[in-house]
Amino acid sequence: MSSHEYQDEPMFKRPRLDIADSSTSNENRPFSAFFSSVRRSKKHPVLSDKKLIVYNLRVERPPLAQGYEDDAWRRLEEAIHAIQHNQQPKESLEVLYQLCENLCQYNLGMKLCDQLCNECSIYIQQQFNELEQKQSQIRGIFLYLDRSVVSALHGSLWSLGMKLFGRVYQQHQRIRDKVVENALVLMQCERDDTNADASLLQSLLHMLIDLQAYHTDFESRLLSETRMYYSNEGDRLVQEMDMSIYLKHVAHRLHQESVLHVKRFFDKSTKVPLNSIVEQELLTKRAEYILDKSFASFMDNDCEDDLSMLYRLLRKVNALDLCVKHFREYVKKEGISILQKKRGVADREVISMILSFKKKTDIIMGHSFEGDERFSEARRDGFDYFINFKENRTTRLLAAYTDYLLRNYDRMDEHQLEKGLEQGIALFRYLRGKDFFQALYRRDLSKRLLLDMKSRNAEKNMLTKLRKECGLAYTSKLEGMLRDIKHSHELMLEFKSLPEGRATPFTFKVNILTYGFWPSYTPVDINLPPEFADVERRYQDFYNTKFSGRKLTWQNSLSVCDVTANYPKGTKELTLTLLQTVVILLFNDSSIQSLGFREILESTNLDELELRRTLKSLACGDHKLLRKSPDTEDVDDTDTFTYNEDYTTPIQRIRMNTEKLKEVIDNNSNVPRTVLINRENQVDAVIVRIMKSKRQLTHGALLSDVMRQIQFPLTAKDFKKRIEILIEKQYLARGDNDIYEYLE
């Protein structure tokens, strides 16, 4: 504890109401005189007049008595009222001074100051109200003078009175400062919601307006204090509050300041600068921070109302560009996250997740962002980015999703199917490689048509949607495939109406596939059983008679047979490929116990690799219609095969052709290579067409023109490669300054 030193210094004399006797004044008496006589103090070493040193002094102030604070303020308030009304206070000034000192020593000074300011403000307002009443009475007496003379010189007696009072008011700077300070204190209490005297504040500000001192004395101070107040509040609340609550608080503050406070207290001219300050301090300065902290969370949790609040607030301060940027980046990030989900997620489920995400953004776009075109464009940019992020991945997923819908048309009602197809088209619009989707769709359509897993109405509906998006040229081959199936059915009806058609020993159906419409397939040669070969010959004769000059090429690898198999435990219906059927019919002769690989190869005349695949599907798959010896997974030249008479299954109809035919179609389609070749041909054709029209172009100008005319992504490297090839073929020549010239 530090020591305290008391030196001989004059003591402060408190004011007294009565007249003190100078002979008894203690003003110049030393400290020691209060403890002893002069004679004794001179002899005592401790009680000397020079210095008193106290070490480790600890003074514990006793607590205020209960009710002391309220009682002290009541007595001080009575004294204030007495002085304001030119009356003598009931108590002495010394006692009143002691009351004030005691309250201050117990840390009640700030509260006492606020109470005093409030009393002074009330008094000033009362005086102004009295002035208004007196001025009104005077105006009533001099009403004729007011209308006939004063109105021409001063406007009105009322204005003249206010002007004269204002002139006196302007001469007293301290009063002006006190009025403004009190008004600002009351305003802060109003904002803090700490029992502010709203009527007093309202009266003070109206007085300043009447005295024409509002703009000169008060407004600038108000705006400065407001900026500081909301700057501090913003710094504090963005750290303490959840962003949802913070945005509601900002909306409340804006309404409070621009509507309630302007209506009750301020001049209308204050509304714009005041509102601007609140917006800047609570929103504009913190917009980036608010978005970083809240936007992704609002989107993840579908907080549509919070996003709507955020949108409307940022629109007020022209900060929507920041919100648009965050929305675009969120769509990109979330879309890529969906595409990268692999474990336990089927391909069509990925598309379903993307569609759910799109539906979510649709709702937010309409409800929260009010259909703002800037957000629509940002959403398009985001979807375009992540859908084409990994080349061809989303295209494959979307093609598989569409194929699933069209293959399972019988498991859903018409409305569900239409909704699914429409959603798929919505994603299709974002694809840059629409030609790749076309090739995949063409391959899948061929499977559905050849395996009879189709709904003609659903297929036509989908093609109508694609034609609407990309034009007739895009769907011409696909529509040709549907026409082929329809025409084939009509030809079969005509063939069966003829004697040679009715004489076939089994049900027979042929699909005529026009070359160019369908994916190309590699013909597979095989020795057909006599009954099969005879029916095939009859139909070919019929077709050649009807269409002279056309040639039929039989695609044995795509043919399907329904076979009835009689087992000891019952009959089974087997759906097999033609190759499987030819092999298994070799065992239909009861005299044949087993056949070796080479014997089967010689009998069927199949390609060796194709035969191995066929035998493996019959002897090593889930349905073992043949037994293989030895019982291994691979088929060797030395293996032997026997008919499995003991084959059993609870399934009545066994389809073994589906996966086999899908494999054949997939292997023959080679979609990526086909698309690549088509793209190269299209780029070459576009380049030649442009150069033929313009004769000369720079590299950059030619690239720009080509990019505008093609509908798939093209890199600068691939473009340069096509240019070099066309130069080699002498379609183009390279001139000076990187200019290409067209050669006739």
TALINNOR-V784398 format. One record per residue. SS is DSSP state (@ for helix, = for strand, . for the rest). PSI is psi in whole degrees, 0 to 359 (NA if undefined). OMEGA is omega in whole degrees, -180 to 180 (999 if undefined). Layout:
# TALINNOR-V784398
ss->[SS/SS]
psi->[PSI/PSI]
omega->[OMEGA/OMEGA]
This chain:
# TALINNOR-V784398
ss->[./././=/=/=/=/././././././././././././././@/@/@/././././././@/@/@/@/./././@/@/@/@/@/@/./././././././=/=/=/=/./././././././././././././@/@/@/@/@/@/@/@/@/@/@/@/@/@/@/@/@/././././././././@/@/@/@/@/@/@/@/@/@/@/@/@/./././@/@/@/@/@/@/@/@/@/@/@/@/@/@/@/@/@/@/@/@/@/@/@/@/@/@/@/@/@/@/@/@/@/./@/@/@/@/@/@/@/@/@/@/@/./././@/@/@/@/@/@/@/@/@/@/@/@/@/@/././@/@/@/@/@/@/@/@/@/@/@/@/@/@/@/@/@/@/@/@/./././././@/@/@/@/@/@/@/@/@/@/@/@/@/./././@/@/@/@/@/@/@/@/@/@/@/@/@/@/@/@/@/@/@/@/@/@/@/@/@/@/@/././@/@/@/@/@/@/@/@/@/@/@/@/@/@/@/@/@/@/@/@/@/@/./././././@/@/@/@/@/@/@/@/@/@/@/@/@/./@/@/@/@/@/@/@/@/@/@/@/@/@/@/@/@/@/./././@/@/@/@/@/@/@/@/@/@/@/@/@/./././@/@/@/@/@/@/@/@/@/@/@/@/@/@/@/@/@/@/@/@/./././././././@/@/@/@/@/@/@/@/@/@/@/@/@/@/@/@/@/@/@/@/@/./././././@/@/@/@/@/@/@/@/@/@/@/@/@/@/@/./././././@/@/@/@/@/@/@/@/@/@/@/@/@/@/@/./@/@/@/././@/@/@/@/@/@/@/@/@/@/@/@/@/@/@/./././././@/@/@/@/@/@/@/@/@/@/@/@/@/@/@/@/@/./././././@/@/@/@/@/@/@/@/@/@/@/@/@/@/@/./@/@/@/@/@/@/@/@/@/@/@/@/@/@/@/@/@/@/@/@/@/@/@/@/@/././@/@/@/@/././././././././././././=/././=/./././././././././././@/@/@/@/@/@/@/@/@/@/@/@/@/@/@/@/@/./././././././././@/@/@/./=/=/=/=/=/=/=/=/././=/=/=/=/=/=/=/=/@/@/@/@/@/@/@/@/@/@/@/././././././=/=/@/@/@/@/@/@/@/@/./././@/@/@/@/@/@/@/@/@/@/@/@/././././././=/=/=/=/././././././././././=/=/=/=/./././././././././=/=/=/././@/@/@/@/@/@/@/@/@/@/@/@/./@/@/@/@/@/@/@/@/@/@/@/@/@/@/@/@/@/@/@/@/@/@/@/@/./=/=/=/@/@/@/@/@/@/@/@/@/@/@/././././././@/@/@/@/@/@/@/@/@/@/@/@/@/./././=/=/=/./@/@/@/=/=/=/=/./.]
psi->[127/152/155/132/134/118/165/95/151/138/149/129/119/145/145/150/326/172/120/146/122/335/337/12/139/10/318/8/140/162/321/340/338/350/335/173/165/319/315/324/332/330/336/127/334/317/43/167/357/306/144/121/124/124/141/43/126/118/116/113/129/149/154/145/152/128/2/317/311/320/318/316/324/318/319/321/319/321/319/313/321/313/318/334/22/39/159/127/148/328/160/156/329/318/317/320/318/323/315/317/317/317/320/321/341/31/35/17/316/318/319/321/316/319/320/316/320/318/319/319/319/318/315/318/322/318/321/322/320/319/318/317/316/319/325/319/317/319/324/322/316/35/319/318/321/319/327/326/307/325/329/334/315/1/302/161/326/312/322/316/316/325/318/319/320/326/318/318/320/336/349/89/321/320/318/315/318/319/315/316/317/320/320/321/315/324/319/320/321/317/324/352/49/58/47/148/90/323/323/315/318/317/319/314/324/325/315/323/317/326/4/33/0/309/324/321/322/315/313/320/320/312/320/313/323/316/315/319/311/336/314/319/317/315/321/314/328/338/329/324/150/143/328/315/322/317/321/322/317/316/320/316/317/318/318/314/313/339/298/309/321/321/323/324/307/162/148/329/343/343/311/306/325/313/321/320/314/316/316/315/324/339/297/312/338/10/313/317/316/315/317/322/335/331/309/321/317/317/316/322/14/43/75/319/320/319/324/317/315/316/313/324/315/331/326/325/16/41/22/336/323/319/320/317/315/323/315/313/325/316/316/310/315/321/315/322/320/316/334/0/115/314/123/15/117/159/315/335/329/315/321/322/320/319/322/320/321/319/320/314/329/315/314/321/317/315/310/318/7/35/23/127/329/322/326/317/321/321/318/316/317/314/318/323/306/331/327/16/310/115/124/349/308/327/316/317/317/322/318/321/315/319/319/316/315/332/330/34/329/353/0/156/172/322/316/317/315/318/316/317/320/322/321/320/325/322/326/327/333/345/132/326/64/335/327/320/320/317/319/317/321/317/314/325/321/322/313/320/317/329/4/40/63/158/117/320/318/319/316/323/316/318/326/319/317/321/323/325/320/354/169/323/328/325/4/315/322/318/328/324/318/321/323/315/318/316/323/320/319/321/321/321/320/319/318/343/348/157/317/334/323/340/2/139/353/165/134/135/135/135/123/115/114/128/132/326/316/157/150/140/144/122/143/121/142/145/111/152/151/319/320/316/324/316/320/319/318/314/323/321/317/316/317/326/321/323/86/140/349/151/131/133/117/124/86/331/344/357/150/143/140/120/135/122/128/113/158/327/13/170/140/146/117/129/111/163/163/321/317/320/315/319/313/335/343/335/10/350/119/341/345/116/318/159/139/166/315/324/317/320/318/322/322/336/26/157/140/316/321/322/319/317/320/314/324/322/332/331/343/3/198/327/101/87/338/152/140/139/124/161/80/171/330/155/121/169/333/0/149/153/141/158/134/91/338/12/131/149/144/348/131/318/121/121/106/3/337/302/326/315/322/319/318/314/317/316/325/335/315/58/310/317/319/316/318/315/316/321/317/318/320/317/315/315/319/317/312/318/317/314/326/327/319/349/311/139/150/166/313/318/321/318/317/316/320/316/329/338/342/160/29/159/141/122/158/326/314/322/316/323/318/325/315/320/319/328/319/324/2/33/328/162/145/119/197/157/37/41/131/142/140/135/133/NA]
omega->[180/-179/178/-178/177/-179/-179/177/180/178/179/-179/180/-179/178/178/179/-178/-178/177/-177/-179/-179/-177/179/-172/-174/180/177/-179/-175/-178/180/-177/-174/177/-180/-178/-178/-178/179/-179/-175/-176/-177/-177/176/-178/-173/-172/173/-179/179/-179/176/180/177/-179/178/-178/179/180/176/177/-179/-180/-177/-177/-179/180/-180/-180/177/-180/178/-180/177/179/179/-179/179/-179/-179/-179/176/179/179/175/-179/-177/-178/179/180/179/179/177/-179/177/179/-178/-179/179/179/-179/178/174/177/-176/-178/179/179/179/179/-180/179/178/-180/179/179/179/179/-179/180/-180/178/179/180/178/177/178/-180/-180/-180/180/179/179/179/-180/178/179/-175/-176/180/177/-179/-175/-172/-173/-172/-177/180/-176/-172/-180/177/176/178/179/179/179/179/-179/179/178/179/179/177/180/-179/-177/-177/-175/-178/178/179/-180/-179/179/-180/-180/179/178/179/177/178/179/178/176/177/179/179/-179/-178/174/178/177/-174/-179/177/179/180/-180/180/-177/176/176/179/178/-180/-180/-180/178/-177/-176/-176/-174/-166/-167/-179/177/179/-178/178/179/179/179/180/-178/-176/173/178/-180/179/179/-176/-171/180/177/-174/-170/164/-173/177/179/-180/180/177/178/179/179/178/180/180/178/-179/-176/-172/-178/-173/-176/178/-179/-175/-169/-165/170/-177/-179/-179/-172/-175/179/179/179/179/180/-180/179/-177/-175/-177/-175/-170/-178/-172/-175/-179/180/180/-179/179/-174/-169/-166/-178/179/178/-179/-179/-174/178/180/-173/-179/178/177/177/177/179/-180/-176/178/-179/176/178/-174/178/180/-178/179/177/180/177/179/179/179/180/-179/178/180/179/-176/-179/179/178/178/178/-178/-177/177/-174/-173/175/-179/178/-177/-177/177/176/178/178/178/177/179/177/178/178/178/178/179/176/-179/-180/179/-177/-175/-171/-175/171/177/-179/-176/179/178/176/178/178/178/178/179/-179/179/179/-178/-173/178/179/-176/175/-173/173/-178/-179/178/178/-179/-178/177/179/179/179/179/179/180/-175/177/-176/-178/-176/-180/-179/179/-175/-179/179/180/180/179/179/179/-180/177/177/178/179/176/180/-178/-178/-176/174/180/-179/177/177/175/180/-180/178/180/179/178/-178/178/179/177/-177/-178/-177/179/178/178/-171/166/-175/-180/180/180/180/179/-180/179/176/179/179/179/178/-179/-169/178/-176/-177/-177/-174/-174/-180/-180/177/175/178/178/178/179/-179/179/-180/179/179/179/178/-180/177/179/-180/-178/177/-180/179/-178/177/-180/-175/-180/-176/-180/179/-171/-179/-179/172/179/-177/-178/178/-178/175/-173/172/-179/-180/179/180/178/179/179/175/-179/171/-176/-179/-180/-178/-179/179/179/179/-180/-178/-179/177/178/-176/-180/178/-177/-177/180/180/177/-179/177/172/-176/178/-177/-178/-179/-176/-177/180/171/-174/174/-178/-180/178/-180/-177/176/-179/178/175/-178/173/-173/170/178/-179/177/-178/-180/-179/-175/177/175/-179/-179/177/-177/-180/-180/180/-179/178/177/-178/-178/179/179/180/-179/-177/-175/-177/178/170/-174/-179/180/178/179/179/-179/179/179/179/-179/-172/-174/-178/179/180/-176/178/176/172/-180/177/-1/-176/179/-177/-177/179/180/-179/-175/-178/175/-174/176/-180/-178/-179/-176/-178/179/175/177/-178/-178/-178/-175/179/179/-174/-169/-177/-180/179/177/179/179/-179/180/-178/-178/-175/-179/-172/-178/-179/179/180/-179/180/179/179/179/179/179/179/179/-178/-180/179/-179/-179/180/-178/178/-180/-173/174/-179/177/172/-179/-178/-180/179/179/180/180/180/-178/179/-173/-180/-176/178/-179/179/179/178/180/179/178/-180/179/180/177/-179/180/179/175/178/180/176/169/-178/173/180/179/180/176/175/179/177/179/179/180/179/999]
